[in-house]
């Protein structure tokens, strides 16, 4: 997979849907937001990938939690799953905050 391949996971879509459904955003149900997000991803050529297989996802996410999950800018459980996906698929992580910049992942920007 090339670094130009843009992917996301169900975890990221769920987090986005939950954030956008809030009363201070779209004030809609999470289920109402999901089709909008799927259209958004398709229009931008972002592919929805499955989470890594169970053992790989478990090993990578627990390793991330152990190594990067505590202290300031530590990874939360969702972040650990994002880490597992990026590591498994060998793609850089789009990082708008510092938490992933403190890991061994390549981050963008």
C-alpha positions as CSV (number, residue, x, y, z in Angstrom):
1,X,0.0,0.0,0.0
2,X,1.4,3.4,-0.9
3,X,1.5,6.4,1.4
4,X,-0.8,8.1,-1.0
5,X,-3.5,5.6,-0.2
6,X,-6.0,7.2,2.1
7,X,-7.8,4.9,4.5
8,X,-9.9,5.1,7.6
9,X,-11.6,2.6,9.9
10,X,-15.0,2.0,11.5
11,X,-13.5,3.4,14.8
12,X,-12.7,6.7,13.1
13,X,-16.2,6.9,11.4
14,X,-17.9,6.1,14.7
15,X,-15.9,8.8,16.6
16,X,-16.7,11.3,13.8
17,X,-20.4,10.4,13.8
18,X,-20.6,10.7,17.6
19,X,-18.9,14.1,17.5
20,X,-21.0,15.5,14.7
21,X,-24.3,14.3,16.2
22,X,-23.8,16.4,19.3
23,X,-26.3,19.2,20.0
24,X,-23.7,21.9,19.4
25,X,-22.9,20.4,16.0
26,X,-25.6,18.9,13.7
27,X,-27.9,17.8,16.6
28,X,-28.9,14.7,14.8
29,X,-28.9,11.0,15.6
30,X,-25.6,9.2,15.1
31,X,-27.4,6.9,12.6
32,X,-28.5,10.0,10.6
33,X,-24.8,11.2,10.4
34,X,-23.4,7.9,9.1
35,X,-24.6,8.2,5.5
36,X,-23.2,11.8,5.3
37,X,-19.8,10.5,6.5
38,X,-19.8,7.6,4.0
39,X,-20.6,10.1,1.2
40,X,-17.8,12.4,2.5
41,X,-15.3,9.5,2.4
42,X,-16.3,8.4,-1.0
43,X,-16.1,11.9,-2.5
44,X,-12.5,12.2,-1.2
45,X,-11.3,8.8,-2.2
46,X,-10.9,7.7,1.4
47,X,-11.3,3.9,1.6
48,X,-13.0,2.3,4.6
49,X,-10.7,-0.6,5.8
50,X,-11.5,-3.3,8.2
51,X,-9.8,-3.3,11.5
52,X,-6.8,-5.7,11.6
53,X,-7.6,-9.3,12.4
54,X,-8.3,-9.9,16.0
55,X,-4.9,-11.1,17.2
56,X,-3.0,-8.4,15.3
57,X,-5.4,-5.7,16.5
58,X,-5.1,-6.9,20.0
59,X,-1.3,-7.2,20.0
60,X,-0.8,-3.8,18.3
61,X,-3.3,-1.8,20.3
62,X,-2.2,-3.3,23.7
63,X,1.4,-2.6,22.8
64,X,0.4,1.0,21.9
65,X,-1.5,1.4,25.2
66,X,1.5,0.0,27.2
67,X,4.1,2.2,25.4
68,X,2.1,5.4,24.7
69,X,-1.1,5.3,26.7
70,X,-0.3,7.2,29.9
71,X,0.7,10.6,30.8
72,X,0.2,13.9,29.0
73,X,-0.6,13.3,25.3
74,X,-1.1,9.6,26.0
75,X,-3.3,7.5,23.7
76,X,-6.8,6.7,24.8
77,X,-8.4,3.3,23.8
78,X,-9.7,4.6,20.5
79,X,-6.3,6.1,19.7
80,X,-4.7,2.7,20.4
81,X,-7.0,1.1,17.8
82,X,-6.1,3.9,15.3
83,X,-2.5,3.1,16.0
84,X,-3.1,-0.6,15.4
85,X,-4.7,0.1,12.0
86,X,-1.9,2.5,10.9
87,X,0.8,0.0,12.0
88,X,-0.9,-3.0,10.5
89,X,-1.6,-1.4,7.1
90,X,1.8,0.5,7.2
91,X,0.3,3.9,6.5
92,X,1.1,7.3,8.1
93,X,-1.3,8.7,10.6
94,X,-3.1,12.1,10.0
95,X,-2.4,13.8,13.3
96,X,-3.9,17.1,14.2
97,X,-2.8,16.8,17.9
98,X,0.4,15.7,19.5
99,X,-0.5,12.3,20.8
100,X,0.5,10.4,17.6
101,X,3.6,12.5,17.1
102,X,5.0,10.9,20.3
103,X,4.7,7.4,18.8
104,X,6.8,5.5,16.3
105,X,4.3,6.2,13.5
106,X,4.9,8.5,10.6
107,X,2.5,11.4,11.0
108,X,1.0,13.9,8.6
109,X,1.3,16.9,8.7
